[in-house]
Structure formats: C-alpha cells, structure tokens
Amino acid sequence: MIVCVCRRVSDHEIRRAVGQGCHSFAELQQTLGVATGCGKCGECALHTLQAALKPVPKQAAQHLAAAAMAEARHA
C-alpha cells in the first residue's frame, strides 16, 4: 500500500529500508522522504516503521547494539 502519496513511498519500501539499516523515524524521513511534504502520512509511516522493526533480524540487532555503543562512547 502507498503510505506517502507525496513521495510515492509504499509499506514495502519502508520495510526494505529497515532491512537496509534504517531504524528510526528521522532516518526514514532522510532516506525515503516520508512525512516531509504535507505530513499527513507521518502516523502511518511511523506505525509501518515500528511494525517492520519488531522482528529485527539478528544482524540488524547487532548493528543497533554497535551504534548504541558508539554513541555512548562519544557522549
């Protein structure tokens, strides 16, 4: 289904972005441009992102852990 009409972004594209390392709404906006036009898709895009993050694959979980440790070192 189309989530963002302004940028023509589908739920499949959001799930693909998550699989490629996009793990926050800000990253999703930067990567796909969702909720950066009229903004009406923001809630649906966020729910789609959250649903895609639930079954986070082991490799993605490791990526998230490494990113969190790197942020902690720089804080």
N, C-alpha and C positions, 0 to 999 in steps of 0.2 A: 504494500500500500504506500501511497505517497504521503510522507509526513510533512515535508516542507514544500509547499507549492511554489514559493518564490524562487527557491534554488533547485527544485525538482529532485529532492532527496527522498529516497524510499527507506522503509524499515530495513530492507536487505542491505542497503549501503551503510546504514548505521551499524548493523551487526558486523559487516565486513570491516568497518573502521575499528571497531572494538577488537576484532581478531588481529588487526594490524598494529595494535598498541594504543589506541585511543581509549582512555579510561576516565575522562572527566568531561563534564558538560562544556567547559571552556575549550578543551582540546577538540571536542566535537564541533563547536562553533568555528574554530580556527580551521579545522580540516575540511569540513563539509559546508560551512556557511549557514547551518540551520539556526533559526531564531535570530538572524542578523538583519533580516529585511523588515517585514511587518511585525514579526514576533509572535504571531498567532499560533505557531507550531511549537513554541517553547515547551509547554507542558507535555505534549505528546512526544516530542523529541527526547525529553528527559525521561519519561516513562519507558520509552523504547530503549534508551541507553541503559537504564537500570536493569531492565529485563535481560538485556544482552550481557550485562556484567555478572549476573547471578551464577551462571555455570562457567565461571572463569577457568579456562584450561590451566594446567599446571605451569606451562611455560609463561603464560601471562601473569600468573600469581607470582612467579619468581621475578618477573620484570617489575611488578609493582613493589615487591619487597626490596629489590635493589634500588629502585627510585626513592623509596621512603628512607632507606639508609643513607643515600647520597644527600638527600635534603637535610637529614638530621646532622650530618657532618658539616654542612655549610651554615647551619643555623647558629 
